[in-house]
């Protein structure tokens, strides 16, 4: 098992634990997980090929779809419902 796969599994467990926290406590660790995901996805793609990288990216977008949608609307100047 490569280090990238071990860290990816740890990332998944950490994301699951963060998702179970109350909303006010999710933000700081969630930002760290959100920021570290692209590096980890690229690392997985480098180790296992582009197809696994695409699958990892799809899983990431699926997991963080609401924060991504929120910030996309905020950055593009659209109405943000809170």
N, C-alpha and C positions, 0 to 999 in steps of 0.2 A: 504494500500500500504506500503510495507516495505522500509526501508531506502536504501537498495541495489537497488531496482527498481527505486526509485526517483533519486539516483545518476547516475544510468545507463542511464536514460532519459536525464539528464543534460549532461552526457558525449557525448551522440549522438548529442545533439544540439551544444555543444562546438566543436565537430569534424566537423560538417557541417559548422560552422562559420569559423573555421581555413581553411577548404578546399577552401573557397571563397577568402581568402587573397592572395595577390601576393606571388609568390614562395619564395622570399627572406624573407618574414615575417612569413612563415609557419613553419620554422624549430624549433624555441624555444618552441612554444606551442605544436607543433606536437610531440616533444620528450617527453614532459610531458604526453600527452595523450597516447602515445605509451607505456610508462613505467607504467602508472597507469592501463592500460587495463587488464593485467593478474590478478592483485589483484581483480579488479571488477568482472572479469569472474569467478574467484574462489568463490567470495562472492555470486554471483548469483547462482552458482551451489550448494553452501551450503544451501541457502535459498529455492531454488525451485527444486532441483534435478539435476542429472547428465545430463539429456536430454536437459534441458534449458542451462546448462553450455556448452554443445557441440554446441548448436545453437548460443550462444553468441560468442563462439570461432570461428565458421564459419563466422559469421558476421564481426568479428574483422579481420580475415585473408582476407576477401573479401575487406574490406575498406582499409587496409594497404598493399595490395598485391605488389604494386610497391616498396615502401620502404623496405619491407621484402625481395623481390627478389634482390634489389640492394645490401643490406647489406649481404645477403647470398652469393652472387657472390664475394663480396669484401672479406669476411671472409674465403672463400674457395679458394681464389687465382685465381679465374677465371677473364676473361676480363670484365671490367665494362664500359659500354657505357654511356657517360654523355651527 
